[in-house]
Amino acid sequence: RRGWFGAWVWYLLVGAVCLAIGAILLKRRQARG
């Protein structure tokens, strides 16, 4: 089904965004240290 493939794409996009935000927050915290 197309919906199944679309769901996987959305999960991957959301996961990538969460990882990117987490990395940026960690860098900011370490920089301020």
Stockholm file with secondary structure:
# STOCKHOLM 1.0

chainA/1-33         RRGWFGAWVWYLLVGAVCLAIGAILLKRRQARG
#=GR chainA/1-33 SS CHHHHHHHHHHHHHHHHHHHHHHHHHHHHHHHC
#=GC SS_cons        CHHHHHHHHHHHHHHHHHHHHHHHHHHHHHHHC
//
